[in-house]
Amino acid sequence: MPYLINIKEGITIVGKTNNTKNDIVTLTIRKIKETGYQGISLRKLLAELHLTTGSF
């Protein structure tokens, strides 16, 4: 979980990085190669990544 550090009136976010976008793209490409684009859906992709449509 990210945490904040205040350095001379500026705020820097430090901590865990979020690779969600890359994870979605990578999984989508893999699934398209495996099943074709007709065989995938956003809900199925997000479920595999343990994400909700709201978080997307």
MODELLER restraints for C-alpha pairs under 7 A, 6 or more apart:
rsr = mdl.restraints
at = mdl.atoms
rsr.add(forms.Gaussian(group=physical.xy_distance, feature=features.Distance(at['CA:1:A'], at['CA:15:A']), mean=6.44, stdev=0.5))
rsr.add(forms.Gaussian(group=physical.xy_distance, feature=features.Distance(at['CA:1:A'], at['CA:16:A']), mean=5.70, stdev=0.5))
rsr.add(forms.Gaussian(group=physical.xy_distance, feature=features.Distance(at['CA:2:A'], at['CA:13:A']), mean=6.59, stdev=0.5))
rsr.add(forms.Gaussian(group=physical.xy_distance, feature=features.Distance(at['CA:2:A'], at['CA:14:A']), mean=5.75, stdev=0.5))
rsr.add(forms.Gaussian(group=physical.xy_distance, feature=features.Distance(at['CA:2:A'], at['CA:15:A']), mean=4.33, stdev=0.5))
rsr.add(forms.Gaussian(group=physical.xy_distance, feature=features.Distance(at['CA:2:A'], at['CA:16:A']), mean=5.49, stdev=0.5))
rsr.add(forms.Gaussian(group=physical.xy_distance, feature=features.Distance(at['CA:3:A'], at['CA:13:A']), mean=6.16, stdev=0.5))
rsr.add(forms.Gaussian(group=physical.xy_distance, feature=features.Distance(at['CA:3:A'], at['CA:14:A']), mean=5.75, stdev=0.5))
rsr.add(forms.Gaussian(group=physical.xy_distance, feature=features.Distance(at['CA:3:A'], at['CA:15:A']), mean=6.05, stdev=0.5))
rsr.add(forms.Gaussian(group=physical.xy_distance, feature=features.Distance(at['CA:4:A'], at['CA:11:A']), mean=6.66, stdev=0.5))
rsr.add(forms.Gaussian(group=physical.xy_distance, feature=features.Distance(at['CA:4:A'], at['CA:12:A']), mean=6.02, stdev=0.5))
rsr.add(forms.Gaussian(group=physical.xy_distance, feature=features.Distance(at['CA:4:A'], at['CA:13:A']), mean=5.00, stdev=0.5))
rsr.add(forms.Gaussian(group=physical.xy_distance, feature=features.Distance(at['CA:4:A'], at['CA:14:A']), mean=6.22, stdev=0.5))
rsr.add(forms.Gaussian(group=physical.xy_distance, feature=features.Distance(at['CA:5:A'], at['CA:11:A']), mean=5.96, stdev=0.5))
rsr.add(forms.Gaussian(group=physical.xy_distance, feature=features.Distance(at['CA:5:A'], at['CA:12:A']), mean=5.61, stdev=0.5))
rsr.add(forms.Gaussian(group=physical.xy_distance, feature=features.Distance(at['CA:5:A'], at['CA:13:A']), mean=6.68, stdev=0.5))
rsr.add(forms.Gaussian(group=physical.xy_distance, feature=features.Distance(at['CA:6:A'], at['CA:12:A']), mean=6.51, stdev=0.5))
rsr.add(forms.Gaussian(group=physical.xy_distance, feature=features.Distance(at['CA:31:A'], at['CA:40:A']), mean=6.89, stdev=0.5))
rsr.add(forms.Gaussian(group=physical.xy_distance, feature=features.Distance(at['CA:43:A'], at['CA:53:A']), mean=6.76, stdev=0.5))
rsr.add(forms.Gaussian(group=physical.xy_distance, feature=features.Distance(at['CA:46:A'], at['CA:52:A']), mean=6.20, stdev=0.5))
rsr.add(forms.Gaussian(group=physical.xy_distance, feature=features.Distance(at['CA:46:A'], at['CA:53:A']), mean=6.97, stdev=0.5))
